[in-house]
Amino acid sequence: MTKADIVDTIASGTGLTKVETEAVVDGFIHTVIQSLCDGRNIEIRGFGSFKVKERKGRMARNPRTGAQVPVDDHFVPLFKVSKELKSKVNESMKLHPPVEKPSKKNSPEATEE
């Protein structure tokens, strides 16, 4: 689902125009980003929480060359799903498993060479 799909879904469910809905969605995203940049955590009950975590520097390895590469200390945004959302998704997926898309490797067009 893309941002445009989210805007369409919210607009059709609320009666707001797509332009108004897009402004609200953009405002929400901007607020989340700005809050995380300011070092503030965000908690949305029943959905999850956003926070920033510091990662310590370490030595990594370039997979192509095998050379060691230093990775500096850095900060990463994290999202932790609420127990309620996790439970809802789990139950829904048990009742309605996703339909798997055929991979390109196993498609008939790929094997007819």
N, C-alpha and C positions, 0 to 999 in steps of 0.2 A: 504494500500500500504506500503510495506516495503522498507528499504534502497536498497535492491537488485533489487526490481521492479523499483525504481527511476533510479538506475544505468543502468538497461536494457533499459528503455525508452529513457534516454538521449543518451546512446551509439548508439541506432538504429537511432536516429534523427540527430546525429552530425557526424557520421562516425568515431568517436573515438573508441578505443578498450574499452572493459569493464574494463580492468586494469587501463587505463588512466582515464576513467570516474570515477571509484571508488576513485582514488587519488584526483580528483577534488572535488567530493562530500565530502570525508573525510576532505579535506582541508577547505572547506566551513564550515562544522560543527565545526571543531577545531577552526577556526577563530571566529565564533559566540560565542563559549564557552569562549575562551580566552578574547575576548572583554568584555563580560559580567562580567567575573571574575575581569577584570581591572576596572570595573565601567563605561565602555563606553556604550552608547546606539547605536543601529544599526537601520537605517531606509532604507528600500528597497521600493522605490516608486512603487505604484501599487500592492504591496504585503502586507506590514505591517511593524511593528517596534517591536524590542526586547528591553527590558530595565529591570533593576533590581529595585525592590521596597522593602523598609524596612517595615517589619511588627512589630508592637509594641508587647511587651510581654502581656500576659493575663492569666487569670485563665480559664482552660478548664475543661471538665468533662469526666471521663472515662465512656463510655456508658455501659460497662458490670457491673462495680461495683458502679457507681455513685459518686465515690470519685473525689474530685477536684484535678487537676493536673496543676502545673504552666508551662506555655509555655514561654520560653525566647524570647527576641527580636531576629529576624532573617531576612534574606534577601531571596527573592524569585524572580526567573526570570519570566517575563511576556511577552506575545506576544499579540500585538493589531493588529487586521486585518484592512487593509486599506478599505476605503469606496468603492474603485473601485473593490477590490476582493470580498467584501461582496455582492456588487450589482451583479457581474458576477455569483457568486454561487447561489444567490437567483433566478435570472432569469433562470439559467440552471436547477435548481431543480424544478421550476414551469413547465418547458417544459418536463423534463424527471425525474419524481419522482423516488426515489430509490425503488427497489423491496425489500419488507420486507422478511427476512429469517424467516421460522417458528421457534418458540421458542421450546426448548426441552420439556418444560412443556406441550405444546399443540400438540406435535407430536403424531401420531397414536401409535408409539412404547411405548410412556410413558403412554398411557391410556389403554393399553391392558393387564394389570396385573391381 
